[in-house]
Amino acid sequence: MTGSGGDPAETVAERLAALRRMLDEREPDAPPIDLSGMDLPNADLTGRALQRARLTGTNLSHAKLMDADLTEADLFCADLGQANMERANFTHAVLRGASARHANLNRARLDDADCRSSAMTGAENSTAREFEVTDFSNCIADYATAKRANLSGVDLSGSSLIGVDFEGAVLAGAKLDHADLSFANLRHADLSESKLKKTRLIGADLTGANLKNAQAEQAVLKGAILDGANLNGFDLSACELGGRVDLYEPEALSAEIWGAITDHELWVESFGREGAAGALIEQNLSYIDLSSRNLSGMNFSGSRLIGACFDGAQLLLCNFTKADLMSASFVKANIKGTQFVGANLRRARLDGAIVGSVAIRSSRGIPTGRFQVTTLSNANMIGASVANVRLKLCATDGALLS
């Protein structure tokens, strides 16, 4: 298989099958693969070792690139539209002029990547140059890392970039209109001349960032850190400022969510005689206000609860496994026996939370002799506040503690 489009009579399916065979047969020490200019839509490259691969102008739209290693790969003007690149490694890769519109880059690594817009030489006139904007618009890149990456002039408008690590990145002139950079790390990033219209920068860390002449009409900077930032030409008066983000009352969300909460509260109060045990699994409940409620035993596993408030709530034996609790608040909440296995608790507040074990009883209320402890195993707790929390009473194996 060469870097050209191949025989016109060759179908895409045949081309993908040939690519799969070639990758399966490659020796570990083989030279970097060259797939430049190839038409490979829907290719499955999950977990493939593609270090230093040449993918210039390659069509990888809708491709599966989850966990692929593309370190130092050349993806100049490649088409990655709607590709799934979750957890893929693009460290030191070239993505100039590439298109990744509507792609999934959640937790991908783009440290030191070159994503600048590119200039291409015309085919007929070698002096003619066409400007090609790197297009990452409307992509999902939550919790991706792009430290020191060069994203000058890149179109990231409408993208979800929650918790992304852009420390030291160059975003000069980048288009970030309507993007969500809540709780992003933008320490010492260059955002000069960038477009930030209606951009969400809730809780973002902009310490030492360069915001000179950035356009920020109706940008939301509630809770953002601006210590030492260069604000010359940056109109803060056009932004929405303040300390805390507005919370949603649960009844303002869908009838299904509100019904699950009220039925569960009735179930708890009646000791299971009325209502029903609630489960809000893999729901978007960000910025919900559930403070002071008794939701003991409720299942929130896999849900997005960014900035949610559980202050003073009774949460015994709840399940928050793999939930996204970035900057959520559990101040003085009772979380005895609650499961936070693999949860994201970055910058969460647990000050004064009550932790420890709960005796497990059977459905008839008879003690089983077993206990369930507050479990923070493999949770990300970097930047979390745990004042007056007795972590020794919790299971914390594998947790990332700051």
Secondary structure as the mmCIF struct_conf table of DSSP 4:
data_model
#
loop_
_struct_conf.conf_type_id
_struct_conf.id
_struct_conf.beg_label_comp_id
_struct_conf.beg_label_asym_id
_struct_conf.beg_label_seq_id
_struct_conf.end_label_comp_id
_struct_conf.end_label_asym_id
_struct_conf.end_label_seq_id
BEND BEND1 GLY A 3 SER A 4
TURN_TY1_P TURN_TY1_P1 PRO A 8 ALA A 9
BEND BEND2 GLU A 10 GLU A 10
HELX_RH_AL_P HELX_RH_AL_P1 VAL A 12 GLU A 25
TURN_TY1_P TURN_TY1_P2 PRO A 28 ASP A 29
HELX_LH_PP_P HELX_LH_PP_P1 ALA A 30 ILE A 33
STRN STRN1 ASP A 34 ASP A 34
TURN_TY1_P TURN_TY1_P3 SER A 36 GLY A 37
STRN STRN2 ASP A 39 ASP A 39
TURN_TY1_P TURN_TY1_P4 PRO A 41 ASN A 42
STRN STRN3 ASP A 44 ASP A 44
TURN_TY1_P TURN_TY1_P5 THR A 46 GLY A 47
STRN STRN4 ALA A 49 ALA A 49
TURN_TY1_P TURN_TY1_P6 GLN A 51 ARG A 52
STRN STRN5 ARG A 54 ARG A 54
TURN_TY1_P TURN_TY1_P7 THR A 56 GLY A 57
STRN STRN6 ASN A 59 ASN A 59
TURN_TY1_P TURN_TY1_P8 SER A 61 HIS A 62
STRN STRN7 LYS A 64 LYS A 64
TURN_TY1_P TURN_TY1_P9 MET A 66 ASP A 67
STRN STRN8 ASP A 69 ASP A 69
TURN_TY1_P TURN_TY1_P10 THR A 71 GLU A 72
STRN STRN9 ASP A 74 ASP A 74
TURN_TY1_P TURN_TY1_P11 PHE A 76 CYS A 77
STRN STRN10 ASP A 79 ASP A 79
TURN_TY1_P TURN_TY1_P12 GLY A 81 GLN A 82
STRN STRN11 ASN A 84 ASN A 84
TURN_TY1_P TURN_TY1_P13 GLU A 86 ARG A 87
STRN STRN12 ASN A 89 ASN A 89
TURN_TY1_P TURN_TY1_P14 THR A 91 HIS A 92
STRN STRN13 VAL A 94 VAL A 94
TURN_TY1_P TURN_TY1_P15 ARG A 96 GLY A 97
STRN STRN14 SER A 99 SER A 99
TURN_TY1_P TURN_TY1_P16 ARG A 101 HIS A 102
STRN STRN15 ASN A 104 ASN A 104
TURN_TY1_P TURN_TY1_P17 ASN A 106 ARG A 107
STRN STRN16 ARG A 109 ARG A 109
TURN_TY1_P TURN_TY1_P18 ASP A 111 ASP A 112
STRN STRN17 ASP A 114 ASP A 114
STRN STRN18 SER A 118 THR A 121
BEND BEND3 ALA A 123 GLU A 124
TURN_TY1_P TURN_TY1_P19 SER A 126 THR A 127
STRN STRN19 ARG A 129 GLU A 132
STRN STRN20 ASP A 135 ASP A 135
TURN_TY1_P TURN_TY1_P20 SER A 137 ASN A 138
STRN STRN21 ILE A 140 ILE A 140
TURN_TY1_P TURN_TY1_P21 ASP A 142 TYR A 143
STRN STRN22 THR A 145 THR A 145
TURN_TY1_P TURN_TY1_P22 LYS A 147 ARG A 148
STRN STRN23 ASN A 150 ASN A 150
TURN_TY1_P TURN_TY1_P23 SER A 152 GLY A 153
STRN STRN24 ASP A 155 ASP A 155
TURN_TY1_P TURN_TY1_P24 SER A 157 GLY A 158
STRN STRN25 SER A 160 SER A 160
TURN_TY1_P TURN_TY1_P25 ILE A 162 GLY A 163
STRN STRN26 ASP A 165 ASP A 165
TURN_TY1_P TURN_TY1_P26 GLU A 167 GLY A 168
STRN STRN27 VAL A 170 VAL A 170
TURN_TY1_P TURN_TY1_P27 ALA A 172 GLY A 173
STRN STRN28 LYS A 175 LYS A 175
TURN_TY1_P TURN_TY1_P28 ASP A 177 HIS A 178
STRN STRN29 ASP A 180 ASP A 180
TURN_TY1_P TURN_TY1_P29 SER A 182 PHE A 183
STRN STRN30 ASN A 185 ASN A 185
TURN_TY1_P TURN_TY1_P30 ARG A 187 HIS A 188
STRN STRN31 ASP A 190 ASP A 190
TURN_TY1_P TURN_TY1_P31 SER A 192 GLU A 193
STRN STRN32 LYS A 195 LYS A 195
TURN_TY1_P TURN_TY1_P32 LYS A 197 LYS A 198
STRN STRN33 ARG A 200 ARG A 200
TURN_TY1_P TURN_TY1_P33 ILE A 202 GLY A 203
STRN STRN34 ASP A 205 ASP A 205
TURN_TY1_P TURN_TY1_P34 THR A 207 GLY A 208
STRN STRN35 ASN A 210 ASN A 210
TURN_TY1_P TURN_TY1_P35 LYS A 212 ASN A 213
STRN STRN36 GLN A 215 GLN A 215
TURN_TY1_P TURN_TY1_P36 GLU A 217 GLN A 218
STRN STRN37 VAL A 220 VAL A 220
TURN_TY1_P TURN_TY1_P37 LYS A 222 GLY A 223
STRN STRN38 ILE A 225 ILE A 225
TURN_TY1_P TURN_TY1_P38 ASP A 227 GLY A 228
STRN STRN39 ASN A 230 ASN A 230
TURN_TY1_P TURN_TY1_P39 ASN A 232 GLY A 233
HELX_RH_3T_P HELX_RH_3T_P1 LEU A 236 ALA A 238
BEND BEND4 CYS A 239 CYS A 239
STRN STRN40 GLU A 240 GLU A 240
BEND BEND5 GLY A 243 ARG A 244
HELX_LH_PP_P HELX_LH_PP_P2 VAL A 245 LEU A 247
STRN STRN41 TYR A 248 TYR A 248
HELX_LH_PP_P HELX_LH_PP_P3 GLU A 249 GLU A 249
HELX_RH_3T_P HELX_RH_3T_P2 PRO A 250 ALA A 252
BEND BEND6 LEU A 253 LEU A 253
HELX_RH_AL_P HELX_RH_AL_P2 ALA A 255 GLU A 269
TURN_TY1_P TURN_TY1_P40 SER A 270 GLY A 272
BEND BEND7 ARG A 273 GLY A 275
STRN STRN42 ALA A 279 ALA A 279
TURN_TY1_P TURN_TY1_P41 ILE A 281 GLU A 282
STRN STRN43 ASN A 284 ASN A 284
TURN_TY1_P TURN_TY1_P42 SER A 286 TYR A 287
STRN STRN44 ILE A 288 ASP A 289
TURN_TY1_P TURN_TY1_P43 SER A 291 SER A 292
STRN STRN45 ASN A 294 ASN A 294
TURN_TY1_P TURN_TY1_P44 SER A 296 GLY A 297
STRN STRN46 ASN A 299 ASN A 299
TURN_TY1_P TURN_TY1_P45 SER A 301 GLY A 302
STRN STRN47 ARG A 304 ARG A 304
TURN_TY1_P TURN_TY1_P46 ILE A 306 GLY A 307
STRN STRN48 CYS A 309 CYS A 309
TURN_TY1_P TURN_TY1_P47 ASP A 311 GLY A 312
STRN STRN49 GLN A 314 GLN A 314
TURN_TY1_P TURN_TY1_P48 LEU A 316 LEU A 317
STRN STRN50 ASN A 319 ASN A 319
TURN_TY1_P TURN_TY1_P49 THR A 321 LYS A 322
STRN STRN51 ASP A 324 ASP A 324
TURN_TY1_P TURN_TY1_P50 MET A 326 SER A 327
STRN STRN52 SER A 329 SER A 329
TURN_TY1_P TURN_TY1_P51 VAL A 331 LYS A 332
STRN STRN53 ASN A 334 ASN A 334
TURN_TY1_P TURN_TY1_P52 LYS A 336 GLY A 337
STRN STRN54 GLN A 339 GLN A 339
TURN_TY1_P TURN_TY1_P53 VAL A 341 GLY A 342
STRN STRN55 ASN A 344 ASN A 344
TURN_TY1_P TURN_TY1_P54 ARG A 346 ARG A 347
STRN STRN56 ARG A 349 ARG A 349
TURN_TY1_P TURN_TY1_P55 ASP A 351 GLY A 352
STRN STRN57 ILE A 354 ILE A 354
STRN STRN58 SER A 357 ARG A 361
TURN_TY1_P TURN_TY1_P56 SER A 363 ARG A 364
BEND BEND8 GLY A 365 GLY A 365
STRN STRN59 PRO A 367 VAL A 373
STRN STRN60 THR A 375 THR A 375
TURN_TY1_P TURN_TY1_P57 SER A 377 ASN A 378
STRN STRN61 ASN A 380 MET A 381
TURN_TY1_P TURN_TY1_P58 ILE A 382 GLY A 383
STRN STRN62 SER A 385 SER A 385
TURN_TY1_P TURN_TY1_P59 ALA A 387 ASN A 388
HELX_RH_3T_P HELX_RH_3T_P3 LEU A 391 LEU A 393
BEND BEND9 CYS A 394 CYS A 394
STRN STRN63 ALA A 395 ALA A 395
TURN_TY1_P TURN_TY1_P60 ASP A 397 GLY A 398
STRN STRN64 LEU A 400 LEU A 401
#
